Amino acid sequence: MGETGAGKTHSLRTLLASGLEVFVIGTEPNFLDTLVDAAGPRLMDRLHWRAIQPSRVGIKGLQEMVKKVAQLDFDSLSKMRPDSGRATAQLVTVLSTLEDFKDDRTGKSFGSVESWDARRALVIDSLSGLNLMAMDITIGNKVTAHQGEWGVAMGTLEKLLLNLTSNLRCFFVLTAHLERETDELTQGSKLMPSTLGRKLAPRLPRFFSEVVLAYREGEHYYWSTAQTGVVLKHRALPLGAKLEPSFGPIVQAHHSRVAAVNGRQP
């Protein structure tokens, strides 16, 4: 996780350099520019992607939305029923892609992500897009949500991430932006993954083996597992503030663990 421009998408190149076949679901409008530039021609054969951005209602949809805002008060807006567009919200497309990943680049289908092994990596870039999709599937084009609807969206998103971190045999990477939230245990503020509500962000790190801060200092990009005031976690990566932004050590640690379990030298 990191701020915009911290090198999160660019670091995905190191998954390819580690010998993995990489599949990216891009939820950011311009994710493909950075991804293709990072991979370059030499690694492109092992890179696959699917662009799935949050729903956009278009000018006509915005006109209808603004008319309602102009005519109704907040209480009336909050009591509106979610529209029928929820059935085609982009979260549905994300789930169908997870069931059968169809590559935008080649048009080839690669089957369910649950059938993949550790020779592949699934990446969702980024959580910010999933946040919007979870709200879209819950309230459609409503301009406001009540507490119960926030809870439904948060629960939907949490179940999706729990499934991806628990049921897959391939590598799974999620990029996220930063948000300052209150740590309910210490009552202090910390930087956490930017997601829906205040309750979900502190729970997300427990799903992952590594939670890393990506940042830029001058002309150089780094990862940190030791930054104070940030919710971080490390297993394969060392504890440090200026780590090389590479998934290589994580991939290698996995191969070493498998070799140890099987009684072989890594």
N, C-alpha and C positions, 0 to 999 in steps of 0.2 A: 504494500500500500504506500501511497505517496501523493504529493501534490501533482497538479498538471505540469507536465514537462520534466518529471523526475526520472524518466527513462524506464517506466514500467513495461510498456509495450516493446520497446527496443530490446530489453533484456530477454525476451522470448526467443531471440536468435540463439541463445546459448542452449536451449532445449534441442534445437536442430543440430547444433555443433556437438552435442553429446550423443548424437546418433539416433535420436528419437524421431518418429513420424509425428508431426504436430498438427492438431486440429483446433482451430480457433473459431469461437462464436463471438463475433464483434458486435457490441451494442453501442459503440461510440460512432458518431457520424463519419469521422475521418480516420478510423483505426487502420484502414487498409494501407494508407500512404506510408505510415511508420513501419508497419509490418513487412511490406514488400521491400522497402528500402533496407531494412535491417537484415532480411534474409539474403537478398542478392541472388543473382542467377545460379550460383553454385549450390545453394541449399533449397532452391525453390521446389524441386521435385518432391521433397518430403513435407512441404507446407500445404495445408488445406484450410479453407475458411468458409464460413457462412455469415453473411452480414444480416443481422436481425436487430434493427433499431426500434425503439419504442414507438407506439402508434402516433401518427400525426393526423389531426382531424381535417386539415386543409383549410383554405380560406372560408369556404362555405360553412364548415363546421365551427370555425372560430366566430363567424358572424352570429350563428345561432346561440353560441355560448355567451357572447357578449350581450346579446339581447336579453337573455335570462338574467344576467348579472345586473343589467340596467333596470329591469322591471321588478325583480324580487329582492326581498331583504335576506339577511344572512340565515335566519331561521328557516325561511321557505326554501332557500338553496340547499341547506343541509338536509332537509327532509325529502328532497327529490329522490325518486327511485333511480338506481343505476340504469343506464340505457342498454339497449340490446347489443351494442357494439362489443360488449365484454366477451361474447362468444368467439369473436375473431381477434381478440387481443393477442399481442405478439408473444406473450408467455406460452400460449398454445403452440406457436411455431417453434419456440425454443424446445419444448417437450417433444414435439414430433421430430425435431432435428436430433435430439438425444436418442430417440428410438431408432432413427435411421439417418445418419449424417450424410447429406448430399453436398458435395463440394461445389462451391460456386465457381471455382477455377476450372475444373475438369468436367463437372457434371456427373462424376462417378459417385455411386453410393457405397458407403463403407459399413453399413449395418449399425446395430445398437452399440452405444458406448459401453454398455454393460458386458459386451462380449470381447472387448479389447483387453490386451495384456500390457505388461510394462514396457513393451517396445513402442508404445504410443503415449501421447500426452494430450489431454483435453484441456483447453484454456477457455475461460470466459473473461472477456476484456470489454466491459468491466462490470462490477457490482452496481455502479450507478445506474446503468441501463436496466438491470434486473429490478432495481427498486421501483423505477417508473412502471415497468411491466406488471409488477405485483399490484401496484395501485390501479393500473388500467383494468386488470382482470377483476378487480374488486368493485370499482366505482364507475368504470367507463369514462365518459366525458363530464362527469360532475366536477364542479370547480372546488368543492370542499368535501371533506369526509368527517364523519363523526367517530367517536372513540372506538365503537365496535368495528367499524370498517377498517380503521387503522390496525386493529388487532387481527382481523381476518387476513389482511395483506401481509403483515409481519409473520403470521403463522404459516402462510403459503410459502413465503420466501425461505423461512427457516427449514421447512420440510424438504424443499428442493435442495438446499445446500447440504442438509444432513444426508440425503440420499446420495449426492455426488461424492461426498467424503467418506461414505460408509460402504457403498455397494459396488464401487468400481475397482478393477484390478490394474487399470492404467494410472499414470500420473494425472493429477488434477490440479490446475493452477487457476486461481481467481485473483484478478487485479482489483484494486479498490482505491478510491480517493479517501482523504482524511477528514475527520470531523472531531471537534472537541466535545467530549461528553463527560458527565459526572460519574466517577466510580462510586457505586453505592456502598462498597465495602469501606473505602477510605474517605469518602465524601470529598475527595480531591478531583480536579479535572485532569483528564488524560486524552491524548489523541488516539482515536480508534477508527476502524473502518466506517466510512460514511454509509449508513443504511437507514431503514425505516424506524422511526421512534427512538426512544432512549433505552428500551429494555433489550433490544436485539443485539446491538453492537458489542456489548461486553460478553455475549454468549458465543459469538462467532469464532474467536480464536481457539476455543476448545475443540472445534471440529478438525483443525489443521495441525500438521506436524511442524510446519514453519510459518511464522508470521513475521514478515520482514518490512522494515521501513526503507523505501527507495528515496534517495535525495540527490540533489546536485550541489556541488560546492565549487564555485568558479567554473572552470571548463571540464571538471571531472564529475563522474557519476559514481555513487557508492550505494551499498546496502548496509544497513545497521541492524544488529540484533541486541544492541546494548544502549540504545538511546533512552534517557530518562524521560518520564512523562508520556511515554508511548506504550501501548499494550503490544508487547512482542513475545515471540516464542521461538526457540531453536532446539533442534535435535541433531541433524546432520551438519548444519552450518556451525562454525565456531562462534563464540561470544566475542563480538567486536563491533566497533563503530565505523570502520572504513573498509568494509569487505568488498571484494570484486563483485560486481553485479552479475552473478553467474549461477545458473541452476546445476552446473556441472558437479559440484560436491554433493548435491542432494541425489542426483542420479547415481553417482558412484557409491554413495552410502547404501542405497537400496540394493545395488548389485552385490555389495559386500555382505549385507545381511542375508540375502538369499543364499549366497555361497556358504556362509557360516551355518545356516540351518541345514543345508544339504551336505555339510561336511566336506566342502571343497575350498580350495584357495580362491580368493576373489580375483 
